[in-house]
């Protein structure tokens, strides 16, 4: 389904922009977590939708699971607002049949097969964006211009202008995205805090990323010159406004609330005098409440008067802004993902905390965070090194690291893209070193491990090594299909030759779950016969999809 591809692309795009958005975060509190919060909000939504989809739900039910997941998983001011934007717009997009469009052939441009009445669909898109903007503005107790709210309204304005001209959906989306980008660029003129720091609004930038990704996925358009392409942004300039003032709210309070809809106006009235950044989103008996206050108890009591608060989260801003570097160290944990039971045994043998990824599902940020905590690195003085061992998990690892740092854990992410890079990093891990020295050594080892693999093609495709048919044996070198053949042994040897490139000291061969018995040892003998100067290690990894994982150090 196109909806599933959209979810994946939005999560990936926000993950890629996470660090940028965190750096832009100076309003309302300079706590550097807007990107992380929005990423985690959408990741929670995508995970809920995937679970519903796997249970056989139809697209409307999956969309409902998505928006409910965003509501339940929303974090921070911007995350809560994004959850409301999604909640107000997504059901209308499903009605437009955009989310239900077939994804049977990803090579076909969806824009090439528009719905029967593109003008009507464009109108519905504009209505969805207007509904989202109106809902977000209504959810915020004291809305401020120059924020994500302004960007959302401008996107709706741009969409309505295009729709009024009977524009097709692609043009409406393009108009909305361009209008949002232009509004984002004006935010420093509307908000003094942004002007002083020399940045645009972080929440508004997150919305532009979301809109831009939506346009590209739902229309199939590729335009490398598009106005919303990510540009290098200035580092925020510190100013007195960046410091937490003694008389400003000290805590962020968030909770889910089971309450009737008619109780919300009184709740909003009760929370408004307590602090600022009051945002209440949701509906149909379930709400997400967000507020900045000094009196945490009063904020929770207001929720109790309205209904049943649960999943209460309280964050002390000073803990987020002040670095915990001066804290004493405790035991260091290395957290890794393992793609098979044999790999998990190898990692554990090297002292790592393992997150099982043998089912092929990409590891989520909350799983990595739980592993950090349970791995002995939790608490104010802990240390942790994350090895995602998968290109698609790097963003989740960075988000988990951000959350762990909020809890006082000193964390480094070494962006390993392959299991064998994780093995190389762990081989030089030494908890007796200082944290920084250990990270440097592990990073160098991972970076110097040239990695490859052998897999089996599941369909027709054109690779950089030429065309392949189902069942063909594909050799992967540093993430790229470099060899096409019909024999695992032959292709594996060719991949090792490519990885060696005339130099190397250690060859690692990791056998997958479906590899024929003795084939890995046969490869070992072949490599040693050709290059007796090399050391060769063979491991049983048990990973799926890849009969062989290979590395040269």
Buried (B, 14 or more C-beta within 10 A) or exposed (E): BBBBBBBBBBBBBBBBBBBBBBBBBBBBBBBBBBBBBBBBBBBBBBBBBBEBBEEEBEBEBBBBBBBBBBBBBBBBBBBBBBBBBBBBBBBBBBBBBBBBBEBEEEEEEBBEEBBEEBBBBBBBBBBBBBBBBBBBBEBBBEBBEBBBBBBBBBBBBBBBBBBEEEBBBBBBBBBBBBBBBBBBBBBBEBBEBBBBBBBBBBBBBBBBBBBBBBBBBBBBBEEEEBBBEEEEBEEBEEBEBBEBEEEBBBBBBBBBBBBEEEBBEEBBEBBBEBBBBBBBBBBEEBBBBBBBBEBBEBBBBBBEEBBEBEEBEEBEBEBBBEEBEEBEEBEBBBBBBBBBBBBBBBBEEBEBBBBBBBEEEBBBBBBBBBBBBEBBBBEEBBBBBBBBBBEBBBBBBBBBBBBBBBBBBBBBBBBBBBBBBBBBBBBBBEEEBEBEEBBBBBBBBBBEBBBBBBBBBEEEBEBEBEEBEEEBBBBBBEEEBBBBBEEBBBBBBBBBBBBBEEEBEBBBBBBBBEBEEEBBEEBBEBBBEEBEEBEBEEBBBBBBBBBBBBBBB
